[in-house]
Amino acid sequence: MIFRSNRAMMLVMGLLFLNSAVWTATAADSPKTEKNKKADDKIALVNDIAIPRMDFESELKQVHKRASMQGQTLDETQTSELNKSVLTRLIDQELLFQETRKKNVKVESQKCTEALADLKKGFPSEDDFKKALSETSLTETQLLEKIEKGLVIRKLLDAEVGQKIKVAEPEAKTFYESHPDYFKMDEQAKASHILIKVPDQKDEAQKAKAKKEIEEIQAKLKKGESFAELAKKSSQCPSSAQGGDLGFFRKGQMVKPFEEVAFALQPGQTSSIVETEFGFHLIQLAEKKPAGAVPFEEAKVKITDFLKQQQMEQGIKQYIETLRAGAKIKEFL
């Protein structure tokens, strides 16, 4: 199935208000700094509030950095379009933040702290987080302020757009029926296995020891002992905790020797010993699902979420257009 993640608000807010590492500097600071901001070299005025050129250049730098990391080289036309896109995003952000003030939208400080903690978890270490933060020329306190602004904007959009979105089942069914290619499903197998590892495939002594161990397990199976219990006691795969259960998988997801045997089995059947690059396996097939289409009932929740996401993006776009229509905006690109 081909679906984007069901995080409409997070997606749109991410596109509008986050860079690849941490929240970029926003155009709207606290009231006490607005006078200073007007004195800065500005890139735009939004209802007489200035967006400093340094904010624009900082955001632009991050976008160029991401493009460079992806191996992209921008020509003059693409660079011009990118400049306009970044400025538009900053203006939209400022408009939304001004609207949160008009409507007195607030979030609890605890939620901001939790959001910062979640952001830090995305980095391997505290040092990596601080390094990324330093590249944005922000302190952690300033970052927390930016997070607060992002959260109040998100709260505003949820109230003004998100809560008004409804997707009825007939709409989801129409999407399902008109996009059959999205719901194609390959043949799947549900199997469990017992693995005895061979850390060094070139070590014949290791292979012989592992082979003997798997043969002993195979003998116990033939005597009627439980596959799941033997897997829990003897398998050297993390799946041992689930009795060796690997769940459903499609062709191409497992190493070839394992896959070929698994798909050749019949439900309830246990394989002979199978050797792969990981070691020796015994495989027991639980169930097969033939190729076909994902049933609507299984797909319904994801379809609904996907359609809500689309409507959310369109709704936010229209909401911002409404704010722009009633705003006084000057650009100095």
Stockholm file with secondary structure:
# STOCKHOLM 1.0

chainA/1-333         MIFRSNRAMMLVMGLLFLNSAVWTATAADSPKTEKNKKADDKIALVNDIAIPRMDFESELKQVHKRASMQGQTLDETQTSELNKSVLTRLIDQELLFQETRKKNVKVESQKCTEALADLKKGFPSEDDFKKALSETSLTETQLLEKIEKGLVIRKLLDAEVGQKIKVAEPEAKTFYESHPDYFKMDEQAKASHILIKVPDQKDEAQKAKAKKEIEEIQAKLKKGESFAELAKKSSQCPSSAQGGDLGFFRKGQMVKPFEEVAFALQPGQTSSIVETEFGFHLIQLAEKKPAGAVPFEEAKVKITDFLKQQQMEQGIKQYIETLRAGAKIKEFL
#=GR chainA/1-333 SS CCCCCSCHHHHHHHHHHCCSSSCCCCSCCCGGGHHHHHHSCEEEEETTEEEEHHHHHHHHHHHHHHHHHTTCCCCHHHHHHHHHHHHHHHHHHHHHHHHHHHTTCCCCHHHHHHHHHHHHHTSSSHHHHHHHHHTTTCCHHHHHHHHHHHHHHHHHHHHHTGGGCCCCHHHHHHHHHHCGGGGEECCEEEEEEEEEECSCTTCHHHHHHHHHHHHHHHHHHHTTCCHHHHHHHHCCSGGGGGTTEEEEEETTSSCHHHHHHHHHSCTTCBCCCEEETTEEEEEEEEEEECSEECCHHHHHHHHHHHHHHHHHHHHHHHHHHHHHHTSCEEECC
#=GC SS_cons         CCCCCSCHHHHHHHHHHCCSSSCCCCSCCCGGGHHHHHHSCEEEEETTEEEEHHHHHHHHHHHHHHHHHTTCCCCHHHHHHHHHHHHHHHHHHHHHHHHHHHTTCCCCHHHHHHHHHHHHHTSSSHHHHHHHHHTTTCCHHHHHHHHHHHHHHHHHHHHHTGGGCCCCHHHHHHHHHHCGGGGEECCEEEEEEEEEECSCTTCHHHHHHHHHHHHHHHHHHHTTCCHHHHHHHHCCSGGGGGTTEEEEEETTSSCHHHHHHHHHSCTTCBCCCEEETTEEEEEEEEEEECSEECCHHHHHHHHHHHHHHHHHHHHHHHHHHHHHHTSCEEECC
//
